Amino acid sequence: MKSPPLSLMALTRAQIETVLIARCGGKMTVAGLDGATHDGNNADLVDPISASLFEMGYQLDIGTVTDSVLSIVEGNRISEFLDRAERRCLENISGNIDTVNIALGPRREDLNQLAEQVEKAIARLEKKILLRYGDAPLVGDTIRLDFQEKNEDYV
């Protein structure tokens, strides 16, 4: 039996992890992160998931990403959420990659190629996110419009 598309049901953390592992799992593994677990308990995907929710204006306890928290993402916001989570995941990969080139006689290994690929992927995703979804909403308190200083002598 085929499972329903993501947009027709509440998201689960395992579903999100499955998508992120499909998009970034190989690179995560090379960077020393868990690029295989997608059962809803992958600690290396908590940050990309929660950071993308924050970026989209949702409020939650950082480090606590449950299925009920993910149920707030619905409809056409799911694609945006996944793209933002993928970008954050790639940023985490970039921060964990050893970018050392090794040359030993005629043998040369350019280990920073993955880092360059990841940085290019991040730039492409940033452009895609900006074009498709716009900037992330600002989250904050009330903006006061009555900010001008008043001089009581002239009122």
N, C-alpha and C positions, 0 to 999 in steps of 0.2 A: 504494500500500500504506500502510495506516495504521500509525503508529508505536505501540509498546506504551505503556501508561500509565506514568508516572514510578515508581509503586510496584513495578512488576514487573521493573525493571532497575536497574542501578547508575546513579546520577545522573552527569551530565556537567556541566561548567561551562557549556557552551553552552546546555544545557537550562535551567539555573538563570537564566542571563542572559536568556534568552528570556522566562521568566516575569516576572522583575523589570522588564524593559523594557516588557512588556505592562502591568504594574501601575503603573509610575512613569516610563516613558520621556518622556512629554510634559513632565512637571514637571522632570525632569532637564535636558532641553534648555533650558527657560526659565531654569533656574538656572545655565546655563553648563557643565553636565556632559554626558558622552556618553550621550545617551538613545536611541541607535540601534544601536550595535554589540552583537551578541549571538552572536559566533562563538567565545566562550571566551577572548577577549583584551581585554575591556573593563576598563581600569584603574580606572574610577570605580565598579565593582561589587566590587572586591577587598575593600574595607573592609566593606560590608554582609554579604558572604558569610562572611568570616573572623570578624567580630564575632559573628554569629549562631551560628557553630559554637562559639566560646569560651563564649558565653552558655549554650549547651546542655550545656556540660561537656566538649566535645571539645578535645583539645590538638593544636595545629599551629603551624608557623612562620608568624607573621603576614606577610602579603604573598605567601604561597605557597599558592595555592588551585588544586590540580590535580584532574583527574578521580579519581585514586586517593585523594586526601584526601576528596573528596565521597562516595566509596563507603561511608564509615562511617555515613552517614545512610540509614536504611532504614525501611521500613514506615510506621507511623503517625507517625513523627517527621518525615517529609518535609513535611507540611503545617505543622507547628510551625516547622521550619527556614525555610520560605518566608515565613511570616508575620513571623518575627523579622528576616529579611533585608530584607523590605519596610519594616518599621518603621525599621531602621537607615538604609536608603536614603533614606527620607523625612526622617530627622534630618539627613543630609548635605545634602539639598536645602534644608532650612530654614536651615542654616548658610551656604548659598551664595546665597540670594535677596536681592536688593537690595530693601529695604522702604521705598521712598521714594514719597511721594505728590506729584504735580505739579499745581499749579493755575496756569493762565495765563489771566487774564481769566475768561470764562465756561466755558472748557474745563478739565476736571478729570480726572486719571487717578489712580485708586487702585491703585497697584502693589503695595500690601501685601495685597491680597485673596488672592493665591496663598499668601503666607506664612500667612495666617489659615487657609486651607483645609488647608494642609499640617499645621499645628499641630493642627487638629481631627482630621485623619486619623491623626496619631500617637497622639492621646489615644484614639481609637476602637480602634486596633490594640493599644495597651497593655491596654485593658480586655478585648478579645477574647482576647489571649494569656494574660492572668491567669486568665480564666474557663475557657478551654479546656485550657490546658496547665499552669497554676500558675506559681509562681515558677521562675526558672532555678535549676538545682542549684548548690549551693556547691561550689567547687573549692578544695581546699587540702590541707594535710597531715593527719597523724593528730591526733585529739583525745585528750588525756590525761585520764583520769578520776581519777587519783590526784593531785589538785592541792592538797589541803588541807595546810597547814603542819603539821608534826609537831614536837612538843616531846619530845625524847628523855628528859627528866627524868620524864615521866609515863607512859612506855610500859613 
